[in-house]
Amino acid sequence: MAWLWWLGAALVLGVVEMLTVDLIFLMFAGGALAAMLVTLLGAPFWVQILVFAGVSAALLFVVRPWAKRLLDRSTPDTATNIAAHVGREATVLIDVTEHAGRVKLAGEVWTARAAQRGAVLPAGTTVRVVRIDGATAVVDAAEDHSYLP
């Protein structure tokens, strides 16, 4: 019946891996499955523990780096939340200076300030978001693309 404990551990570690997606718990689940196999072959408990530790370590240090690179390469790097606004165009609603102003960005009204000292961006001007500081969009004239990656 000890093999059931190893199978249960592998399943629990697999569920935890689905929540974290870091490929660490998956490697431990592989070690638990290897320990389950040696348990089915009649190995004593200390051998089961050694197999679990050895296979888990091998998977962590050999397989995980390769699998992580493969996962990172196939996963798109999509900007979300505030980072998604950087580089977008906005329309000035209230003149933007280095201290204050308002812009319409992605259908929402944001407080804004100019990225350049002394710059005044008049209402109706199209601007581009350089960065987001808290809840304030730092903007510059739309023609300037020097900040884009």
C-alpha positions as CSV (number, residue, x, y, z in Angstrom):
1,M,0.0,0.0,0.0
2,A,3.0,2.3,0.3
3,W,2.9,2.9,-3.5
4,L,-0.4,4.6,-3.1
5,W,1.2,7.2,-0.8
6,W,3.8,8.0,-3.5
7,L,1.1,8.2,-6.2
8,G,-0.9,10.5,-3.9
9,A,2.2,12.7,-3.4
10,A,2.8,12.8,-7.1
11,L,-0.8,13.9,-7.8
12,V,-0.7,16.6,-5.1
13,L,2.6,17.9,-6.4
14,G,1.1,17.9,-9.9
15,V,-1.8,20.0,-8.7
16,V,0.6,22.4,-7.0
17,E,2.6,22.7,-10.2
18,M,-0.5,23.7,-12.1
19,L,-1.0,26.6,-9.7
20,T,2.6,27.8,-9.9
21,V,3.8,26.8,-13.4
22,D,7.5,27.0,-12.4
23,L,8.4,23.4,-13.2
24,I,9.7,22.8,-9.6
25,F,6.9,20.7,-8.2
26,L,6.6,18.8,-11.4
27,M,10.2,17.6,-10.9
28,F,9.3,16.4,-7.4
29,A,6.2,14.7,-8.8
30,G,8.5,12.8,-11.1
31,G,10.6,11.8,-8.2
32,A,7.5,10.5,-6.4
33,L,6.5,8.5,-9.4
34,A,10.0,6.9,-9.5
35,A,9.7,6.1,-5.8
36,M,6.3,4.6,-6.5
37,L,7.9,2.3,-9.1
38,V,10.6,1.0,-6.8
39,T,8.0,0.5,-4.1
40,L,6.1,-1.7,-6.5
41,L,9.3,-3.7,-7.1
42,G,9.5,-4.3,-3.3
43,A,12.3,-1.9,-2.3
44,P,12.6,-0.9,1.4
45,F,11.6,2.5,2.6
46,W,15.1,3.9,2.7
47,V,15.7,3.0,-1.0
48,Q,12.4,4.7,-1.9
49,I,13.5,7.9,-0.2
50,L,16.9,7.7,-2.0
51,V,15.2,7.2,-5.3
52,F,12.8,10.0,-4.7
53,A,15.7,12.4,-3.7
54,G,18.0,11.3,-6.5
55,V,15.4,11.4,-9.3
56,S,14.0,14.7,-8.1
57,A,17.5,16.3,-7.9
58,A,18.4,15.0,-11.4
59,L,15.1,16.3,-12.8
60,L,15.6,19.7,-11.1
61,F,19.2,20.2,-12.2
62,V,19.1,18.5,-15.7
63,V,15.6,18.6,-17.1
64,R,14.1,21.7,-15.5
65,P,16.6,24.3,-17.0
66,W,16.0,22.9,-20.5
67,A,12.2,22.7,-20.0
68,K,12.1,26.2,-18.5
69,R,13.9,27.6,-21.6
70,L,11.5,25.8,-23.9
71,L,8.5,27.1,-21.9
72,D,9.8,30.7,-21.9
73,R,10.5,30.6,-25.6
74,S,7.0,29.4,-26.5
75,T,5.2,31.7,-24.1
76,P,4.4,35.1,-25.6
77,D,5.8,38.1,-23.6
78,T,2.6,40.1,-23.4
79,A,2.5,43.4,-21.4
80,T,-0.4,43.6,-19.0
81,N,-1.9,46.0,-16.6
82,I,0.0,49.3,-16.4
83,A,2.9,48.1,-18.5
84,A,0.5,47.6,-21.4
85,H,-0.1,51.4,-21.5
86,V,3.5,52.4,-22.1
87,G,3.9,53.4,-25.7
88,R,0.1,53.9,-26.3
89,E,-1.2,57.1,-27.8
90,A,-3.5,59.3,-25.7
91,T,-5.4,62.6,-26.3
92,V,-4.8,65.6,-24.1
93,L,-8.0,66.8,-22.5
94,I,-6.6,69.5,-20.2
95,D,-3.2,71.1,-21.0
96,V,-0.4,68.8,-19.8
97,T,2.6,70.4,-18.1
98,E,5.5,69.0,-16.1
99,H,3.2,69.2,-13.0
100,A,-0.4,68.4,-14.1
101,G,-2.9,67.7,-16.8
102,R,-5.4,65.2,-18.0
103,V,-5.3,62.7,-20.9
104,K,-7.8,60.2,-22.4
105,L,-5.9,56.9,-22.5
106,A,-7.6,53.6,-23.6
107,G,-11.0,55.1,-23.1
108,E,-10.2,56.3,-19.5
109,V,-9.3,59.7,-18.2
110,W,-5.9,59.7,-16.5
111,T,-3.9,62.4,-14.7
112,A,-0.8,63.2,-16.6
113,R,2.4,65.2,-16.7
114,A,4.9,66.0,-19.4
115,A,8.1,64.0,-19.5
116,Q,10.0,67.1,-20.7
117,R,10.7,69.9,-18.3
118,G,8.9,73.1,-19.3
119,A,6.9,71.4,-22.0
120,V,3.2,72.3,-22.4
121,L,1.1,69.9,-24.4
122,P,-2.2,71.7,-25.3
123,A,-5.6,70.1,-25.3
124,G,-6.4,68.1,-28.4
125,T,-2.8,67.1,-28.9
126,T,-2.0,63.4,-29.5
127,V,0.7,62.2,-27.0
128,R,2.5,58.9,-26.3
129,V,2.8,57.4,-22.8
130,V,6.5,57.2,-21.8
131,R,5.9,55.5,-18.4
132,I,3.3,55.3,-15.6
133,D,4.2,56.7,-12.2
134,G,1.5,55.5,-9.8
135,A,-1.7,56.7,-11.2
136,T,-0.1,59.3,-13.4
137,A,0.7,58.9,-17.1
138,V,4.0,60.5,-18.0
139,V,3.6,61.6,-21.7
140,D,5.5,63.2,-24.5
141,A,4.6,64.4,-27.9
142,A,3.6,61.6,-30.2
143,E,6.4,62.3,-32.7
144,D,9.1,61.4,-30.2
145,H,9.8,57.7,-30.3
146,S,13.2,57.7,-28.5
147,Y,11.8,55.9,-25.4
148,L,10.4,52.9,-27.3
149,P,12.2,49.6,-26.8
